[in-house]
């Protein structure tokens, strides 16, 4: 299981190690990742070339109007549950986008 030292606001500090990484060339249709590993409770997202929208869950579908947006050239760490997946989509006005999803273990 991921182990992080927490700051005074209970926000994780630091990374134990990088696990599996999945790279997506984001399209205009929602695409799902494979399930996160049994020990994954945090993921690192890094977006480049254009923004994208994400959804996380057991069988997620990313949506342009209701899903969280990851800005271009931005990275973020998000809490997840083992076995969940991430779905990603870009809108037609974005020429291209790439999303890197790294499990933190």
C-alpha positions as CSV (number, residue, x, y, z in Angstrom):
1,X,0.0,0.0,0.0
2,X,1.2,3.5,-0.7
3,X,2.8,5.1,2.4
4,X,3.1,8.9,2.5
5,X,4.1,11.2,5.4
6,X,1.2,13.7,5.9
7,X,1.7,17.4,6.5
8,X,-0.3,19.2,9.2
9,X,-3.3,19.5,6.8
10,X,-3.3,15.7,6.1
11,X,-1.9,16.3,2.6
12,X,0.6,13.6,1.5
13,X,4.2,14.7,1.1
14,X,6.6,12.8,-1.1
15,X,6.4,9.7,-3.1
16,X,7.4,6.2,-2.0
17,X,8.2,5.1,-5.6
18,X,6.8,5.1,-9.1
19,X,4.8,2.1,-10.3
20,X,3.2,1.3,-13.6
21,X,2.8,4.2,-16.1
22,X,0.2,4.4,-18.8
23,X,0.5,7.0,-21.6
24,X,-2.5,8.1,-23.5
25,X,-2.7,10.1,-26.7
26,X,-6.0,11.7,-25.8
27,X,-8.8,11.6,-28.4
28,X,-12.3,13.1,-28.8
29,X,-13.8,9.9,-27.3
30,X,-13.5,8.8,-23.7
31,X,-10.8,6.1,-23.3
32,X,-10.3,4.0,-20.1
33,X,-7.0,2.8,-18.5
34,X,-6.4,-0.6,-17.2
35,X,-7.3,-1.1,-13.5
36,X,-4.8,0.3,-11.0
37,X,-2.8,-2.3,-9.0
38,X,-3.9,-3.8,-5.7
39,X,-1.4,-1.6,-3.8
40,X,-2.2,1.7,-5.6
41,X,-3.8,4.5,-3.5
42,X,-2.3,7.5,-5.3
43,X,-1.6,8.3,-9.0
44,X,0.4,11.1,-10.6
45,X,-1.1,12.7,-13.7
46,X,0.9,14.8,-16.1
47,X,-0.7,16.4,-19.1
48,X,1.1,17.9,-22.2
49,X,0.3,19.3,-25.6
50,X,-3.2,20.4,-24.6
51,X,-5.7,20.1,-21.7
52,X,-7.9,17.0,-21.1
53,X,-10.8,15.9,-18.9
54,X,-10.7,12.9,-16.6
55,X,-13.0,10.7,-14.6
56,X,-12.0,8.0,-12.0
57,X,-14.0,5.0,-10.9
58,X,-14.8,1.4,-11.4
59,X,-16.0,1.9,-15.0
60,X,-15.5,5.7,-15.6
61,X,-16.5,7.7,-18.7
62,X,-14.8,11.1,-19.1
63,X,-17.2,13.9,-20.1
64,X,-16.3,17.4,-21.4
65,X,-18.8,19.2,-19.3
66,X,-18.9,17.3,-16.0
67,X,-15.4,15.8,-15.6
68,X,-12.4,17.4,-14.0
69,X,-10.0,19.2,-16.3
70,X,-6.2,18.7,-16.2
71,X,-4.6,21.8,-17.7
72,X,-1.8,21.7,-20.3
73,X,1.7,21.3,-19.0
74,X,0.4,20.4,-15.5
75,X,0.9,17.5,-13.1
76,X,-1.2,16.5,-10.2
77,X,-1.3,13.7,-7.6
78,X,-4.8,12.2,-6.9
79,X,-6.0,9.7,-4.3
80,X,-7.6,6.5,-5.9
81,X,-8.7,3.1,-4.7
82,X,-7.0,-0.1,-5.8
83,X,-8.7,-1.6,-8.9
84,X,-10.2,1.8,-10.1
85,X,-9.6,3.1,-13.6
86,X,-9.1,6.5,-15.1
87,X,-10.9,7.7,-18.3
88,X,-9.7,10.6,-20.4
89,X,-11.1,12.8,-23.2
90,X,-10.2,16.0,-25.0
91,X,-12.5,18.4,-26.8
92,X,-12.4,19.0,-30.6
93,X,-10.9,22.5,-30.2
94,X,-7.7,20.9,-28.6
95,X,-5.3,19.9,-31.4
96,X,-3.6,17.2,-29.3
97,X,-3.1,16.1,-25.7
98,X,-1.0,13.5,-24.0
99,X,-1.7,12.2,-20.5
100,X,0.7,10.2,-18.4
101,X,-0.8,8.2,-15.5
102,X,1.7,6.8,-13.0
103,X,0.8,4.6,-10.1
104,X,2.5,5.6,-6.8
105,X,3.4,2.7,-4.6
